[in-house]
Amino acid sequence: MRIMGVDYGTRRIGVAISDPSGTMAHPLETIPVLGDGSHLKQLEKVVRDYGIVKVVVGLPVNMDGSLGESALKVKEWAQTLERFLGVPVELWDERLTTSEAHDLLIRLKVKGKKRRHIVDKIAAGIILQDYLEAQCR
């Protein structure tokens, strides 16, 4: 039972998948958003290739718990994604995951341009791992 984690952005989408047992998240790829819908087809391919049964999309909740403009856009996109993929999509609080991903890459001494290309899939991995751990509690 694999689950896919998604860190949605207007320029890039980070993707992570769980192991078959649904306990460990693994960053998979960063998909560019080109404005032509090709990112949806790439996400569909991941769902098909890995037998994904659920998608967890990071929801950018404000620090006070409120939903701002970005969160509302993500909610709308998640509904589109669910219709397109035909699998359940769940929103998950992603507060500070991108900062956590940046901090991790800095500690690993990953430099500028390379960091920019992988930070989104690392953030997706953090979102998914947080979700998976919460399911075990």
Buried (B, 14 or more C-beta within 10 A) or exposed (E): EBBBBBBBBEEBBBBBBBEEEBEBBBBBBBBBBEEEEEBBEBBBEBBEEBEBBBBBBBBBBEEEEEBEEBBEEBEEBBEEBBEBBEBEBEBBBBBEBBEBBBEBBEEEEBEEEEBBEBBBBBBBBBBBBBBBEEEEE
